[in-house]
Amino acid sequence: MLLDRNGIAPDPWTHSDGAAVGNIAQALVPWQALPEALACRAPGQQLGVVLPNDLGLAEIEAILPELSLIAVGFPAFSDGRGFSLARQLRRAGFTGRLRASGPLIVDQFAYALFCGFDEVELPAANAGRQPAEQWQQALRQIGPRYQRGYGGGNILDQRRAARLTPAAG
């Protein structure tokens, strides 16, 4: 199941092993197959990669402009390295789709979006235990925050703006 801010989302990406990306409009390949997929890519084809969450930014930074989607793998919901990698990718200038892929839990959805992810891809077992309605409800439960993230201001910025705005009177 693929979820974004609006609920269940269609997934136009086709998983490939890397060698067979030729006629796939939007091919998603594992990190190990990326060099081969880049070499075999057709003009205008969109390419995505599934990254392990322990990959360093330096290993991928040079090819960020070549990618339309980066799916960061989460081997377990308790392994939060993917959240850090998402922040690093956004700070490095990646503007494509950023997907968290793995057994995340509802409580991590708002934080995943806050770190820069656009969507979360859940294994079938997790999707069965926590339906889309629970994920959407979790988004509504998180209020203003102090940290700066993606997709909105924070409490401190709101207070600063209020102080700088002249009072109507």
One Martini backbone bead per residue (centre of mass of N, CA, C, O) as a GRO file, in nm:
protein
  169
    1MET     BB    1   0.097   0.036   0.022
    2LEU     BB    2   0.030   0.374  -0.076
    3LEU     BB    3   0.110   0.683   0.098
    4ASP     BB    4  -0.017   1.005   0.151
    5ARG     BB    5  -0.164   1.291   0.260
    6ASN     BB    6  -0.448   1.173   0.105
    7GLY     BB    7  -0.368   0.867   0.104
    8ILE     BB    8  -0.421   0.656  -0.120
    9ALA     BB    9  -0.187   0.570  -0.380
   10PRO     BB   10  -0.072   0.548  -0.676
   11ASP     BB   11   0.166   0.327  -0.855
   12PRO     BB   12   0.373   0.397  -1.142
   13TRP     BB   13   0.592   0.204  -1.048
   14THR     BB   14   0.846  -0.026  -1.168
   15HIS     BB   15   0.996  -0.302  -1.082
   16SER     BB   16   1.352  -0.364  -1.124
   17ASP     BB   17   1.679  -0.508  -1.189
   18GLY     BB   18   1.800  -0.297  -1.441
   19ALA     BB   19   1.815  -0.443  -1.731
   20ALA     BB   20   1.477  -0.402  -1.774
   21VAL     BB   21   1.419  -0.070  -1.846
   22GLY     BB   22   1.361   0.016  -2.140
   23ASN     BB   23   1.005   0.011  -2.144
   24ILE     BB   24   0.998   0.174  -1.875
   25ALA     BB   25   0.884   0.472  -1.769
   26GLN     BB   26   0.894   0.379  -1.443
   27ALA     BB   27   1.186   0.287  -1.285
   28LEU     BB   28   1.264   0.061  -1.008
   29VAL     BB   29   1.576   0.020  -0.845
   30PRO     BB   30   1.831  -0.110  -0.707
   31TRP     BB   31   2.127   0.006  -0.603
   32GLN     BB   32   2.305  -0.217  -0.746
   33ALA     BB   33   2.150  -0.149  -1.043
   34LEU     BB   34   2.197   0.151  -1.126
   35PRO     BB   35   2.428   0.160  -1.334
   36GLU     BB   36   2.280  -0.015  -1.546
   37ALA     BB   37   2.023   0.161  -1.570
   38LEU     BB   38   2.165   0.418  -1.668
   39ALA     BB   39   2.286   0.280  -1.928
   40CYS     BB   40   1.979   0.170  -2.035
   41ARG     BB   41   1.840   0.426  -2.062
   42ALA     BB   42   1.593   0.604  -2.192
   43PRO     BB   43   1.473   0.865  -2.330
   44GLY     BB   44   1.271   1.013  -2.076
   45GLN     BB   45   1.320   0.829  -1.854
   46GLN     BB   46   1.230   0.725  -1.540
   47LEU     BB   47   1.428   0.707  -1.236
   48GLY     BB   48   1.464   0.477  -0.965
   49VAL     BB   49   1.561   0.416  -0.613
   50VAL     BB   50   1.669   0.172  -0.374
   51LEU     BB   51   1.771   0.246  -0.054
   52PRO     BB   52   1.969   0.210   0.191
   53ASN     BB   53   1.979   0.350   0.520
   54ASP     BB   54   2.322   0.329   0.527
   55LEU     BB   55   2.371   0.536   0.322
   56GLY     BB   56   2.568   0.772   0.200
   57LEU     BB   57   2.545   1.072   0.048
   58ALA     BB   58   2.814   1.063  -0.118
   59GLU     BB   59   2.722   0.806  -0.294
   60ILE     BB   60   2.465   0.990  -0.444
   61GLU     BB   61   2.485   1.300  -0.503
   62ALA     BB   62   2.583   1.306  -0.814
   63ILE     BB   63   2.288   1.151  -0.911
   64LEU     BB   64   2.029   1.310  -0.836
   65PRO     BB   65   1.946   1.439  -1.123
   66GLU     BB   66   1.871   1.137  -1.243
   67LEU     BB   67   1.633   1.134  -1.032
   68SER     BB   68   1.275   1.088  -0.944
   69LEU     BB   69   1.323   0.847  -0.729
   70ILE     BB   70   1.341   0.780  -0.370
   71ALA     BB   71   1.379   0.478  -0.187
   72VAL     BB   72   1.376   0.422   0.153
   73GLY     BB   73   1.485   0.175   0.350
   74PHE     BB   74   1.304  -0.011   0.609
   75PRO     BB   75   1.365  -0.285   0.805
   76ALA     BB   76   1.248  -0.117   1.057
   77PHE     BB   77   1.073   0.087   1.268
   78SER     BB   78   1.338   0.115   1.470
   79ASP     BB   79   1.490   0.231   1.209
   80GLY     BB   80   1.587   0.584   1.169
   81ARG     BB   81   1.794   0.646   0.930
   82GLY     BB   82   1.594   0.737   0.701
   83PHE     BB   83   1.529   1.018   0.813
   84SER     BB   84   1.814   1.135   0.782
   85LEU     BB   85   1.842   1.083   0.478
   86ALA     BB   86   1.610   1.261   0.388
   87ARG     BB   87   1.725   1.529   0.489
   88GLN     BB   88   1.986   1.515   0.324
   89LEU     BB   89   1.857   1.505   0.042
   90ARG     BB   90   1.710   1.778   0.062
   91ARG     BB   91   1.964   1.951   0.132
   92ALA     BB   92   2.104   1.855  -0.152
   93GLY     BB   93   1.839   1.904  -0.367
   94PHE     BB   94   1.618   1.702  -0.371
   95THR     BB   95   1.294   1.709  -0.574
   96GLY     BB   96   1.183   1.452  -0.579
   97ARG     BB   97   1.066   1.165  -0.494
   98LEU     BB   98   1.001   1.051  -0.152
   99ARG     BB   99   1.038   0.719  -0.011
  100ALA     BB  100   0.905   0.514   0.232
  101SER     BB  101   1.025   0.168   0.282
  102GLY     BB  102   0.827  -0.016   0.506
  103PRO     BB  103   0.758  -0.097   0.858
  104LEU     BB  104   0.587   0.130   0.941
  105ILE     BB  105   0.411   0.349   1.157
  106VAL     BB  106   0.171   0.568   1.226
  107ASP     BB  107   0.352   0.745   1.426
  108GLN     BB  108   0.559   0.813   1.163
  109PHE     BB  109   0.419   0.982   0.941
  110ALA     BB  110   0.458   1.282   1.012
  111TYR     BB  111   0.767   1.260   1.032
  112ALA     BB  112   0.823   1.173   0.744
  113LEU     BB  113   0.713   1.432   0.615
  114PHE     BB  114   0.893   1.629   0.781
  115CYS     BB  115   1.171   1.500   0.651
  116GLY     BB  116   1.060   1.472   0.316
  117PHE     BB  117   0.852   1.285   0.261
  118ASP     BB  118   0.580   1.192   0.034
  119GLU     BB  119   0.584   0.874   0.104
  120VAL     BB  120   0.441   0.544   0.189
  121GLU     BB  121   0.558   0.203   0.184
  122LEU     BB  122   0.381  -0.090   0.252
  123PRO     BB  123   0.351  -0.378   0.363
  124ALA     BB  124   0.091  -0.591   0.372
  125ALA     BB  125   0.096  -0.655   0.677
  126ASN     BB  126   0.078  -0.356   0.772
  127ALA     BB  127  -0.174  -0.266   0.613
  128GLY     BB  128  -0.368  -0.467   0.765
  129ARG     BB  129  -0.324  -0.337   1.061
  130GLN     BB  130  -0.312  -0.031   0.914
  131PRO     BB  131  -0.519   0.159   0.790
  132ALA     BB  132  -0.555   0.452   0.618
  133GLU     BB  133  -0.726   0.600   0.835
  134GLN     BB  134  -0.504   0.598   1.055
  135TRP     BB  135  -0.300   0.772   0.900
  136GLN     BB  136  -0.478   1.024   0.870
  137GLN     BB  137  -0.529   1.069   1.171
  138ALA     BB  138  -0.232   1.115   1.252
  139LEU     BB  139  -0.201   1.389   1.106
  140ARG     BB  140  -0.423   1.543   1.288
  141GLN     BB  141  -0.265   1.505   1.578
  142ILE     BB  142  -0.048   1.695   1.478
  143GLY     BB  143   0.085   1.981   1.566
  144PRO     BB  144   0.267   2.208   1.640
  145ARG     BB  145   0.618   2.295   1.604
  146TYR     BB  146   0.964   2.371   1.662
  147GLN     BB  147   1.066   2.242   1.425
  148ARG     BB  148   1.214   2.233   1.123
  149GLY     BB  149   1.070   2.162   0.800
  150TYR     BB  150   0.848   2.021   0.580
  151GLY     BB  151   0.553   2.186   0.514
  152GLY     BB  152   0.613   2.428   0.724
  153GLY     BB  153   0.600   2.583   1.001
  154ASN     BB  154   0.661   2.719   1.322
  155ILE     BB  155   0.623   2.854   1.623
  156LEU     BB  156   0.856   3.061   1.613
  157ASP     BB  157   0.781   3.189   1.338
  158GLN     BB  158   0.498   3.279   1.422
  159ARG     BB  159   0.585   3.467   1.652
  160ARG     BB  160   0.772   3.651   1.489
  161ALA     BB  161   0.555   3.747   1.288
  162ALA     BB  162   0.367   3.872   1.502
  163ARG     BB  163   0.571   4.088   1.607
  164LEU     BB  164   0.615   4.227   1.309
  165THR     BB  165   0.319   4.283   1.307
  166PRO     BB  166   0.113   4.524   1.291
  167ALA     BB  167  -0.130   4.655   1.465
  168ALA     BB  168  -0.458   4.683   1.448
  169GLY     BB  169  -0.640   5.012   1.499
   0.00000   0.00000   0.00000
